[in-house]
Structures are given as structure tokens and as C-alpha cells.
């Protein structure tokens, strides 16, 4: 169940990022060099973690 949820959320994030101008949030680390780009989206990961925690807890309470 966790794997399916992870795949669904990943696909949703991919579709949302392609449909909007969503690039990086303030706090995300982006290092661009001549032939290298390093992206560490820490702020995005924290926000997604909070959202997923709330959603999965609500789903868990409905099916308990």
C-alpha cells in the first residue's frame, strides 16, 4: 500500500510540475555550474512530507 501511494504521489508531482511554472521554493538548494547542476529541494521535501503525513493520517482514521 505504501509503495502504491508513493508511486501515485510521484506521478502527481511530475504532472503538476510540468503543467505549472513550479520550479523551486525559497530554501531549496540549487547550484549551477558550467556543466553541472545540483538540486537539493529541502523545502519542497519538508512541505510534501507534512502534506503526506496529514493525508495518510486522515485516510488511516477513516479506515480504522
HELIX and SHEET records of a PDB file:
HELIX    1   1 UNK A    2  UNK A   19  1                                  18    
HELIX    2   2 UNK A   42  UNK A   62  1                                  21    
SHEET    1   A 2 UNK A  29  UNK A  32  0                                        
SHEET    2   A 2 UNK A  37  UNK A  40 -1                                        
END                                                                             
